[in-house]
Amino acid sequence: MTTLDAKIALLGRQLADLDRVVVCFSGGVDSGYLLAEAVGVLGSRAVALTAVSPSLAPEEGAVARRLAEQLGARHLLVDTAEVDDPRYAANPVNRCYFCKVEVYGRAVREAARLGGHHVVDGFNVDDRGDHRPGRQAAKEHDVRSPLDDAGFTKADIREAARRLGLPVWNKPALACLSSRFPYGTAITPAKLTQVAACERVLREHGFTVCRVRYFDERARIEVAPEEVARFRNAALLADVTARFRAAGFREVEVDSAGYRQGALNELARTTATRSIVRSSS
């Protein structure tokens, strides 16, 4: 038995011991794989729950719905109001804590309504070293993390999901839309919609890894490092710039370093901005 096989077996035993679970399900590879294993072990005693709010891009909600349907899982779509919380909207460095208090609170209430299900999430070994204020909320709400408990790394999850034929096995990581705003920049539904619209433009141009960072009237684009050079195409740049302006940005720049996790944390430590192009009216 390989190391991964041993982890999968351990995960199955953990899920069997929990007996009934509500999986906090975003439609990404981590929660998607966890849901697939939970359905495989528990059948109808595994329920998917997706929090729907302005911070969730509509396309991501659609992905979650399709995957839950493919897995044959009961899928709850619950409206959450984290953006209405002034503590969240102020966008402090622990913003994610206030989000997870809302989301996990709703999940726990739904689990109780269903008859005592345990709430589980897709947190894993590779998440341990990241800035994750939401982990405190998970502890406060007794949310379990079976993937972490079984020792799954991100690479393990992707390989296990690939073996199951899950369409999200190689899906790029995607944080909520509020992560596009520097700490201290107020978050509103209108701003979230603006960012979502601009990221949709990039995906239409074939960028699978993309972030639109919000700096008031300026948008900073991050794409995979190997795709940054595509913006030297004048027609592509002109279309993106025009559509970003139509969405409400006056200036558009492309970060020459490309996307990297924690870029806004990096920005908080330095005022330098790397860009290969800047367009303004």
TIGU-337322 format. One record per residue (C-alpha): residue in one letter; chain; x, z, y. Coordinates in Angstrom, 2 decimals. Example, Ala and Ser with C-alpha at 12.3 -4.5 7.8 and 13.67 -1.06 7.14 Angstrom:
+------+-------+---------+---------+---------+
| resn | chain |       u |       w |       v |
+------+-------+---------+---------+---------+
|    A |     A |   12.30 |    7.80 |   -4.50 |
|    S |     A |   13.67 |    7.14 |   -1.06 |
+------+-------+---------+---------+---------+
***
This chain:
+------+-------+---------+---------+---------+
| resn | chain |       u |       w |       v |
+------+-------+---------+---------+---------+
|    M |     A |    0.00 |    0.00 |    0.00 |
|    T |     A |    1.37 |   -0.97 |    3.41 |
|    T |     A |    1.52 |    1.42 |    6.34 |
|    L |     A |   -1.39 |   -0.42 |    7.95 |
|    D |     A |   -3.40 |   -0.27 |    4.73 |
|    A |     A |   -2.84 |    3.49 |    4.65 |
|    K |     A |   -4.05 |    3.82 |    8.24 |
|    I |     A |   -7.15 |    1.75 |    7.49 |
|    A |     A |   -7.91 |    3.92 |    4.47 |
|    L |     A |   -7.47 |    7.08 |    6.53 |
|    L |     A |   -9.73 |    5.69 |    9.25 |
|    G |     A |  -12.41 |    4.99 |    6.66 |
|    R |     A |  -12.24 |    8.54 |    5.35 |
|    Q |     A |  -12.47 |    9.96 |    8.88 |
|    L |     A |  -15.53 |    7.86 |    9.66 |
|    A |     A |  -17.16 |    8.86 |    6.38 |
|    D |     A |  -16.58 |   12.52 |    7.25 |
|    L |     A |  -18.23 |   12.04 |   10.66 |
|    D |     A |  -21.23 |   10.47 |    8.86 |
|    R |     A |  -23.06 |    9.32 |   12.02 |
|    V |     A |  -21.33 |    7.89 |   15.09 |
|    V |     A |  -22.01 |    6.37 |   18.47 |
|    V |     A |  -19.12 |    4.05 |   19.32 |
|    C |     A |  -18.33 |    3.69 |   23.03 |
|    F |     A |  -18.11 |   -0.08 |   22.89 |
|    S |     A |  -16.74 |   -2.32 |   25.65 |
|    G |     A |  -16.42 |   -5.48 |   23.59 |
|    G |     A |  -12.62 |   -5.34 |   23.61 |
|    V |     A |  -10.41 |   -5.34 |   20.54 |
|    D |     A |   -9.99 |   -1.54 |   20.26 |
|    S |     A |  -13.64 |   -0.54 |   20.35 |
|    G |     A |  -14.61 |   -3.79 |   18.60 |
|    Y |     A |  -12.40 |   -3.04 |   15.62 |
|    L |     A |  -13.55 |    0.57 |   15.51 |
|    L |     A |  -17.18 |   -0.55 |   15.51 |
|    A |     A |  -16.52 |   -3.05 |   12.72 |
|    E |     A |  -14.97 |   -0.37 |   10.52 |
|    A |     A |  -17.72 |    2.11 |   11.41 |
|    V |     A |  -20.44 |   -0.37 |   10.44 |
|    G |     A |  -18.56 |   -1.17 |    7.25 |
|    V |     A |  -18.35 |    2.50 |    6.27 |
|    L |     A |  -21.57 |    3.91 |    7.71 |
|    G |     A |  -23.92 |    0.95 |    8.01 |
|    S |     A |  -26.90 |    1.76 |   10.23 |
|    R |     A |  -25.49 |    5.22 |   10.91 |
|    A |     A |  -22.99 |    3.55 |   13.27 |
|    V |     A |  -24.41 |    2.64 |   16.67 |
|    A |     A |  -22.68 |    0.77 |   19.50 |
|    L |     A |  -23.17 |    1.91 |   23.08 |
|    T |     A |  -22.13 |   -0.18 |   26.07 |
|    A |     A |  -22.24 |    1.25 |   29.59 |
|    V |     A |  -23.64 |   -1.28 |   32.05 |
|    S |     A |  -22.76 |   -0.93 |   35.73 |
|    P |     A |  -21.35 |   -3.05 |   38.58 |
|    S |     A |  -17.85 |   -2.22 |   37.31 |
|    L |     A |  -18.51 |   -4.22 |   34.12 |
|    A |     A |  -18.09 |   -7.97 |   34.58 |
|    P |     A |  -21.25 |   -9.75 |   33.36 |
|    E |     A |  -19.16 |  -11.89 |   31.03 |
|    E |     A |  -17.77 |   -8.80 |   29.34 |
|    G |     A |  -21.26 |   -7.46 |   28.74 |
|    A |     A |  -22.18 |  -10.76 |   27.12 |
|    V |     A |  -19.10 |  -10.61 |   24.85 |
|    A |     A |  -20.06 |   -7.11 |   23.76 |
|    R |     A |  -23.61 |   -8.17 |   22.94 |
|    R |     A |  -22.44 |  -11.12 |   20.85 |
|    L |     A |  -19.90 |   -9.09 |   18.91 |
|    A |     A |  -22.32 |   -6.26 |   18.16 |
|    E |     A |  -24.83 |   -8.82 |   16.92 |
|    Q |     A |  -22.18 |  -10.50 |   14.77 |
|    L |     A |  -21.30 |   -7.15 |   13.21 |
|    G |     A |  -24.95 |   -6.33 |   12.58 |
|    A |     A |  -24.70 |   -3.16 |   14.64 |
|    R |     A |  -27.50 |   -1.50 |   16.51 |
|    H |     A |  -26.48 |   -1.91 |   20.13 |
|    L |     A |  -27.56 |    0.30 |   23.01 |
|    L |     A |  -27.07 |   -0.99 |   26.56 |
|    V |     A |  -27.32 |    1.95 |   28.93 |
|    D |     A |  -27.21 |    1.80 |   32.71 |
|    T |     A |  -24.63 |    4.15 |   34.18 |
|    A |     A |  -24.30 |    5.22 |   37.80 |
|    E |     A |  -20.64 |    6.05 |   38.28 |
|    V |     A |  -20.46 |    3.82 |   41.36 |
|    D |     A |  -23.16 |    5.98 |   42.98 |
|    D |     A |  -20.94 |    9.05 |   42.64 |
|    P |     A |  -19.12 |    9.50 |   45.99 |
|    R |     A |  -16.16 |   11.01 |   44.15 |
|    Y |     A |  -15.79 |    7.82 |   42.12 |
|    A |     A |  -16.55 |    5.49 |   45.03 |
|    A |     A |  -13.78 |    7.11 |   47.11 |
|    N |     A |  -11.37 |    5.78 |   44.45 |
|    P |     A |   -8.96 |    8.71 |   44.06 |
|    V |     A |   -6.13 |    8.58 |   41.54 |
|    N |     A |   -8.38 |   10.34 |   39.02 |
|    R |     A |  -11.28 |    7.92 |   39.55 |
|    C |     A |  -11.47 |    7.23 |   35.81 |
|    Y |     A |  -12.27 |   10.87 |   35.18 |
|    F |     A |  -15.51 |   10.61 |   37.17 |
|    C |     A |  -16.36 |    7.35 |   35.42 |
|    K |     A |  -15.88 |    8.85 |   31.97 |
|    V |     A |  -17.85 |   11.97 |   32.88 |
|    E |     A |  -20.80 |    9.67 |   33.54 |
|    V |     A |  -20.26 |    7.36 |   30.58 |
|    Y |     A |  -19.48 |   10.04 |   28.01 |
|    G |     A |  -22.30 |   12.18 |   29.34 |
|    R |     A |  -24.75 |    9.36 |   28.70 |
|    A |     A |  -23.22 |    8.69 |   25.29 |
|    V |     A |  -23.52 |   12.34 |   24.26 |
|    R |     A |  -27.16 |   12.42 |   25.33 |
|    E |     A |  -27.90 |    9.26 |   23.36 |
|    A |     A |  -26.08 |   10.68 |   20.34 |
|    A |     A |  -28.22 |   13.81 |   20.49 |
|    R |     A |  -31.37 |   11.72 |   20.84 |
|    L |     A |  -30.39 |    9.77 |   17.72 |
|    G |     A |  -30.12 |   12.97 |   15.72 |
|    G |     A |  -26.66 |   14.44 |   16.13 |
|    H |     A |  -24.30 |   11.49 |   16.02 |
|    H |     A |  -20.65 |   12.03 |   16.96 |
|    V |     A |  -19.33 |   10.05 |   19.95 |
|    V |     A |  -16.14 |    8.08 |   19.28 |
|    D |     A |  -13.97 |    5.81 |   21.39 |
|    G |     A |  -11.17 |    3.26 |   20.93 |
|    F |     A |   -8.31 |    5.35 |   22.33 |
|    N |     A |   -5.15 |    4.75 |   20.29 |
|    V |     A |   -1.48 |    5.68 |   20.03 |
|    D |     A |   -0.31 |    3.17 |   22.65 |
|    D |     A |   -2.73 |    4.63 |   25.20 |
|    R |     A |   -1.04 |    8.00 |   25.13 |
|    G |     A |    1.68 |    7.10 |   27.63 |
|    D |     A |   -0.65 |    5.44 |   30.14 |
|    H |     A |   -2.27 |    7.05 |   33.19 |
|    R |     A |   -5.61 |    8.08 |   31.66 |
|    P |     A |   -7.55 |   10.66 |   33.69 |
|    G |     A |  -10.56 |    9.88 |   31.52 |
|    R |     A |   -9.00 |   11.70 |   28.58 |
|    Q |     A |   -9.93 |   15.02 |   30.18 |
|    A |     A |  -13.56 |   13.90 |   30.23 |
|    A |     A |  -13.28 |   12.93 |   26.57 |
|    K |     A |  -12.08 |   16.43 |   25.71 |
|    E |     A |  -14.86 |   18.02 |   27.78 |
|    H |     A |  -17.51 |   15.99 |   25.95 |
|    D |     A |  -15.95 |   16.36 |   22.47 |
|    V |     A |  -15.42 |   12.62 |   22.13 |
|    R |     A |  -13.43 |   11.76 |   19.01 |
|    S |     A |  -10.69 |    9.08 |   18.85 |
|    P |     A |  -10.40 |    8.07 |   15.18 |
|    L |     A |   -7.90 |    5.26 |   15.82 |
|    D |     A |   -5.51 |    7.64 |   17.51 |
|    D |     A |   -6.03 |   10.27 |   14.81 |
|    A |     A |   -5.18 |    7.70 |   12.13 |
|    G |     A |   -2.04 |    6.57 |   13.97 |
|    F |     A |   -3.15 |    3.08 |   15.00 |
|    T |     A |   -1.02 |    1.28 |   17.57 |
|    K |     A |   -2.34 |   -1.68 |   19.54 |
|    A |     A |   -0.46 |   -4.03 |   17.21 |
|    D |     A |   -2.07 |   -2.32 |   14.20 |
|    I |     A |   -5.52 |   -2.76 |   15.71 |
|    R |     A |   -4.98 |   -6.44 |   16.44 |
|    E |     A |   -3.68 |   -7.13 |   12.93 |
|    A |     A |   -6.50 |   -5.19 |   11.30 |
|    A |     A |   -9.05 |   -6.98 |   13.49 |
|    R |     A |   -7.47 |  -10.33 |   12.61 |
|    R |     A |   -7.81 |   -9.54 |    8.92 |
|    L |     A |  -11.53 |   -8.90 |    9.46 |
|    G |     A |  -11.90 |  -12.17 |   11.34 |
|    L |     A |  -13.03 |  -10.52 |   14.55 |
|    P |     A |  -13.07 |  -13.07 |   17.41 |
|    V |     A |  -11.61 |  -10.48 |   19.80 |
|    W |     A |   -8.50 |   -9.75 |   17.70 |
|    N |     A |   -6.23 |  -11.42 |   20.28 |
|    K |     A |   -8.37 |  -10.82 |   23.34 |
|    P |     A |   -6.26 |   -9.74 |   26.33 |
|    A |     A |   -6.67 |   -6.15 |   27.47 |
|    L |     A |   -9.20 |   -5.89 |   30.27 |
|    A |     A |   -9.80 |   -2.80 |   32.37 |
|    C |     A |  -12.96 |   -2.28 |   34.41 |
|    L |     A |  -13.30 |   -4.10 |   37.73 |
|    S |     A |  -12.67 |   -0.92 |   39.71 |
|    S |     A |   -9.05 |   -1.04 |   38.54 |
|    R |     A |   -8.51 |   -3.98 |   40.94 |
|    F |     A |   -8.69 |   -1.69 |   43.98 |
|    P |     A |   -5.72 |    0.32 |   45.32 |
|    Y |     A |   -6.33 |    4.05 |   45.17 |
|    G |     A |   -8.08 |    5.19 |   48.33 |
|    T |     A |   -9.88 |    1.89 |   48.88 |
|    A |     A |  -13.60 |    2.58 |   48.71 |
|    I |     A |  -15.45 |    0.89 |   45.86 |
|    T |     A |  -18.90 |   -0.63 |   46.37 |
|    P |     A |  -21.11 |   -2.85 |   44.21 |
|    A |     A |  -20.64 |   -5.71 |   46.69 |
|    K |     A |  -16.84 |   -5.53 |   46.42 |
|    L |     A |  -17.03 |   -5.40 |   42.63 |
|    T |     A |  -19.24 |   -8.48 |   42.62 |
|    Q |     A |  -16.76 |  -10.26 |   44.92 |
|    V |     A |  -13.84 |   -9.56 |   42.59 |
|    A |     A |  -15.86 |  -10.54 |   39.52 |
|    A |     A |  -16.78 |  -13.88 |   41.11 |
|    C |     A |  -13.15 |  -14.68 |   41.89 |
|    E |     A |  -11.93 |  -13.77 |   38.41 |
|    R |     A |  -14.62 |  -16.06 |   37.05 |
|    V |     A |  -13.04 |  -18.89 |   39.08 |
|    L |     A |   -9.68 |  -18.23 |   37.42 |
|    R |     A |  -11.19 |  -18.18 |   33.95 |
|    E |     A |  -12.90 |  -21.49 |   34.69 |
|    H |     A |   -9.42 |  -22.88 |   35.32 |
|    G |     A |   -8.31 |  -21.66 |   31.90 |
|    F |     A |   -6.53 |  -18.43 |   32.81 |
|    T |     A |   -7.29 |  -15.91 |   30.06 |
|    V |     A |   -5.15 |  -13.14 |   31.54 |
|    C |     A |   -6.08 |  -12.67 |   35.17 |
|    R |     A |   -6.63 |   -9.99 |   37.78 |
|    V |     A |   -7.80 |  -10.30 |   41.37 |
|    R |     A |   -6.42 |   -7.34 |   43.31 |
|    Y |     A |   -8.50 |   -6.38 |   46.33 |
|    F |     A |   -6.81 |   -5.70 |   49.68 |
|    D |     A |   -9.71 |   -5.90 |   52.15 |
|    E |     A |   -9.68 |   -9.53 |   53.36 |
|    R |     A |   -6.70 |  -10.43 |   51.15 |
|    A |     A |   -6.85 |  -11.21 |   47.44 |
|    R |     A |   -3.75 |  -11.06 |   45.25 |
|    I |     A |   -3.90 |  -13.05 |   42.04 |
|    E |     A |   -2.09 |  -11.93 |   38.91 |
|    V |     A |   -1.98 |  -14.16 |   35.85 |
|    A |     A |    0.25 |  -14.20 |   32.77 |
|    P |     A |    3.87 |  -14.63 |   33.91 |
|    E |     A |    4.24 |  -17.90 |   32.00 |
|    E |     A |    1.23 |  -19.35 |   33.86 |
|    V |     A |    2.23 |  -18.47 |   37.43 |
|    A |     A |    3.84 |  -21.88 |   37.91 |
|    R |     A |    0.46 |  -23.57 |   37.47 |
|    F |     A |   -0.33 |  -22.63 |   41.06 |
|    R |     A |    2.25 |  -25.17 |   42.20 |
|    N |     A |   -0.47 |  -27.70 |   41.37 |
|    A |     A |   -1.89 |  -28.47 |   44.80 |
|    A |     A |   -5.37 |  -29.35 |   43.58 |
|    L |     A |   -5.72 |  -26.15 |   41.56 |
|    L |     A |   -4.46 |  -24.01 |   44.42 |
|    A |     A |   -6.78 |  -25.71 |   46.91 |
|    D |     A |   -9.85 |  -25.17 |   44.72 |
|    V |     A |   -9.03 |  -21.54 |   44.02 |
|    T |     A |   -8.31 |  -20.84 |   47.69 |
|    A |     A |  -11.54 |  -22.48 |   48.85 |
|    R |     A |  -13.68 |  -20.63 |   46.36 |
|    F |     A |  -12.02 |  -17.29 |   47.06 |
|    R |     A |  -12.70 |  -17.81 |   50.77 |
|    A |     A |  -16.30 |  -18.64 |   49.99 |
|    A |     A |  -16.49 |  -15.32 |   48.14 |
|    G |     A |  -15.31 |  -13.48 |   51.25 |
|    F |     A |  -11.50 |  -13.35 |   51.20 |
|    R |     A |   -9.59 |  -14.78 |   54.15 |
|    E |     A |   -6.15 |  -14.71 |   52.52 |
|    V |     A |   -5.12 |  -15.55 |   48.97 |
|    E |     A |   -1.73 |  -14.91 |   47.40 |
|    V |     A |   -0.28 |  -15.29 |   43.95 |
|    D |     A |    2.03 |  -12.61 |   42.62 |
|    S |     A |    5.18 |  -14.33 |   41.37 |
|    A |     A |    5.86 |  -11.55 |   38.85 |
|    G |     A |    2.56 |  -12.21 |   37.10 |
|    Y |     A |    0.26 |   -9.66 |   35.53 |
|    R |     A |    1.68 |   -6.39 |   34.28 |
|    Q |     A |   -0.18 |   -3.25 |   33.34 |
|    G |     A |   -0.17 |   -0.61 |   36.06 |
|    A |     A |    0.59 |   -3.02 |   38.90 |
|    L |     A |   -1.40 |   -0.99 |   41.42 |
|    N |     A |    0.44 |    2.15 |   40.38 |
|    E |     A |    3.62 |    0.21 |   41.05 |
|    L |     A |    2.28 |   -0.84 |   44.44 |
|    A |     A |    1.62 |    2.76 |   45.32 |
|    R |     A |    5.35 |    3.38 |   44.96 |
|    T |     A |    6.51 |    0.41 |   47.03 |
|    T |     A |    5.16 |   -1.68 |   49.88 |
|    A |     A |    6.92 |   -4.84 |   48.72 |
|    T |     A |    4.65 |   -7.68 |   47.62 |
|    R |     A |    6.02 |  -10.59 |   45.61 |
|    S |     A |    4.19 |  -13.88 |   46.10 |
|    I |     A |    4.90 |  -17.56 |   45.75 |
|    V |     A |    2.09 |  -18.66 |   48.03 |
|    R |     A |   -0.10 |  -17.19 |   50.69 |
|    S |     A |   -3.04 |  -18.98 |   52.24 |
|    S |     A |   -4.92 |  -17.78 |   55.29 |
|    S |     A |   -7.46 |  -19.23 |   57.67 |
+------+-------+---------+---------+---------+
***
